[in-house]
Amino acid sequence: MDPELLALATTAGTAVAQAVGTDAWHGLRDGIARLFRRGHAPEAAQQTALERLDRTAAEVARTAPDAVEQAQGLAAASWQTRFRDLLEDLRDDEERATVAAELRRLLDAATAGASGGVGLVSGNTFRGPVAFQVGNNNRQDVRFGPES
């Protein structure tokens, strides 16, 4: 699978697990279920996706507070695989691009809802020195060298 689509599947799986119990959950849940309306018996596929999403939410919700992170990790892994399978099983690159664009739109909407429209950073890997800033109307003064 294309590395960009693989990364999208990974991000989407993590987003599902992290959205449980948030304001973004219902919109993300419904949008994702619609994405699974592909191929044969689209109504059944959408219903199956809804049931799986509801099971995921219930499993995370009933987890003891000290084990929520582990439950989210398991849910994320499960949904990452489902998204990867969805993208792999599409007929052609054009349909894959359409579904990927819709999935990105859903994730952007969920992220904006979860963070009040302020940039949300999740799932990044930094190797080496990094300067990172997120937000509105921020000021950052960066100086390098001995006179700093």
N, C-alpha and C positions, 0 to 999 in steps of 0.2 A: 504494500500500500504506500502511496505517496506520503512522505514524511509530514507534510503540512496537514493532510487529512488525519493522519495518526495523531498528531498533536491536537487537532480539533476534537477528536474522539476522547482523548485524555482530558482535555479541558472541560468538555461537556459532562463527562462522568463525574468529575470533581465538583462541578457546579451543581449537579443534581443533589449530591450528598450534602453540600454546604447550604443549599437553599431550603432544605427541610425545616419547617417551623418558622420561616421568615416570611415577610410580606411578599417576596418574589415567588414563593412556592407555587401558588395556584396558576399564575400566568405561565410560568415555566413548565409546570406539569401539563397543562392543556396544550401548549405549543409543541412540546415534545411528543405527546401522544399523536398529534396530527402528523408529525413527521413520519411516524411508523405506518401511516396509511399508504403503503406502497405495495405493488405486486398483487397477488391473489387475495381475495377476501379482505379488502382494506378496512371495513368496519370491524371485523374480528381482530385485525392487527392493532387497530387503535384501541379497542377495548382491552386487549391483552396488555398493551403498554400502560394504560391507565391503572389496571389492576396491579401491575408490577411497581409502578410509581407509588401507589397507595401502600403497598406492602413495604416498600423501602422507607416511606415516611413513618409508618407504624413501628418498624423495627428500630429506627433511630430514636423515635420519640419515647419508646419504652425502655431504652437503654439507661442504665445507671449513670449518673453524672460523670463518674470517673472513667467510664468506658465509652463515652460518646465519640471521642476522636477515633477510637478503634472501629466502632460501628460505621462511622462516616467513611473510613478508609476502605472497609469491606464493600460498602454500598458504591463508592466511587469506582472501585475495581470492576464490580459487576456491570455498572452502567458504561464504563469505558469499553468493555467488551461488546456490549449491545450496540453502542454507537459505531464501533469499528465494523461489526457485522452488517449493520444497516448500510453504511457507506460502501462496503465491499460488494454487497449483494445488488446494488443498483445496476441498471442495464448498461449505462454508458457514462462517459465522462461528462456529458452535458447534464444529465440528470443528477450525477454526483455533485457537480458544481452548484446546481440549483438547490439541492438539499443542504449542502455545506453552507451556502449563503444564508439560507433560512435559519439554520442552526446558529450561525454567528449572530444573526439579528436577535434571536431569542436570548442568547447569552449576554449580548450587549444590553438588552432591555432588563434582564434580571440583575445584571451587575449595576446598572444605573439605579434601579429600584432599591437594591440592597444598600447602596452607598449614598443615597440621596443625590445622585447625579455627580458626585465627586469621584475622581479616578480611584478605582479599586485595583489593587495589585495582588495577584494570586498565582501561585504555581511557577514562579520564576526561579532560575538558577543563575547565580552570579559567581563568576570565577575571577578573583583578583579584586583590585580596588574599584569601588563603585560609589558614585554620588547619585542619590535618588531623591526625587522630590515629587509629591503629589498634592494637589489641592488647588484652590482658587486664591488669587491675590497673594501668593507666597513670595517671599524674598529670600534669596540665598546668596551669600557672599562667599566665594571660594577663593582662597589664596594658596599659592604654592611657593615653596622656596624658603630660605632662611629668614627673610624679612617679614614673614607672615605674622 
